[in-house]
Amino acid sequence: MPPPNLRFGTFAPSLLQRLILGLTRVPPLYRGSLRPTWAKIINLLRRGPVDVCSTYGNFRVYPTTNLVDSAILLHPAYNKEELDFLKNGLPASGTFVDIGANIGLYTVALGNHINSKGRVVAIEPNPACLERLNVNIALNNLEAVSVFGVGVADFHGKARLVILRNDLAIAHIVRDDANGTFEVRTLIDILNEAGLSSIDALKIDIEGFEKAALEPFFQSAPRELWPKRICMEHLHDNNEVAEILRKCGYRLVKNTRNNSLLILDKATD
C-alpha cells in the first residue's frame, strides 16, 4: 500500500475545477496559446497539485509552473503523434530512453506501453521535475523504469540550471564545474550503467544541449546501441544535429507541430 500522498486521486479536481476542465477539453480551447489562462483559473479555484488521468496514464500536475504540467492537464492527447510514432517502434519487451524527461509524460506513456520485460531509462537533472517524475512513476506503478537525476553533455562534471520565464520546462544547462548543483555525464556512460544493449526508441529535449549529448554518443557507441527511432525538437532549428543524424543513417519521417521524427535506416557515409 503506497503512502497516502502517493495514492492517485489524493488531489482529484474539485467540482469547479472539473467544470473548467470539461470546458477546456473542447477543441480548440485546449490549444497552447490558451493553456496559461486556463491553468491560472484552475489554480485560483484550488492552489496546488491536481491528479489527472490522461490518455497515457496517471499524473500529478502543478498547472501554473510547467508548460508540460498544464498541457497534460488540459489537452487529452498532448503529443499523441510523437508518442504513437515511438510506440509503433517499441515492442512490449523493448527499450525506451527519455532524455530530458521533465515530469514524465513520455516515460509514463511508454512505461505503460511496455511489459515487465521492457525497460525505460529516464534522465532528468532538474530537482523539481525529478521529484515530480518519480511521483508520476509511482502513481502508475511502473517497475521497469530506471531514473538518472543527471544532465547529459559531452563532459563529466558539474553544471547548474537557469530557469527561464518561471517555467520549469524552459531551463538551460550552464557548465559550471566549480559551483554546479548537479552531475553531468555522457550518454554512453549512463546507458552503460543502465546495462542497455539496444534502444528501440529515444526522445530528447534538453534545450539546446542535443549536440553535446548526441555527437559523442554516436562517435563512441556501437551501432547496435543506436536508437531505431528518435523524437526531438525540430531539426530545422539545429542544422548541426541534423547533419550528425543524417551521416549516421537517420531518415526524417515527419515534422509534427513541435518535433522531428526519425527512423534509422542505414549508414550513408
PyMOL commands that set and color helices and strands:
alter all, ss='L'
color gray80, all
select helices_A, chain A and resi 4-6+15-24+35-45+67-74+80-88+105-113+127-139+187-194+210-220+223-225+235-237+239-248
alter helices_A, ss='H'
color red, helices_A
select strands_A, chain A and resi 50-53+58-61+95-99+119-123+145-148+151-152+157-163+171-175+182-185+201-204+229-233+250-255+259-264
alter strands_A, ss='S'
color yellow, strands_A
deselect
rebuild
show_as cartoon
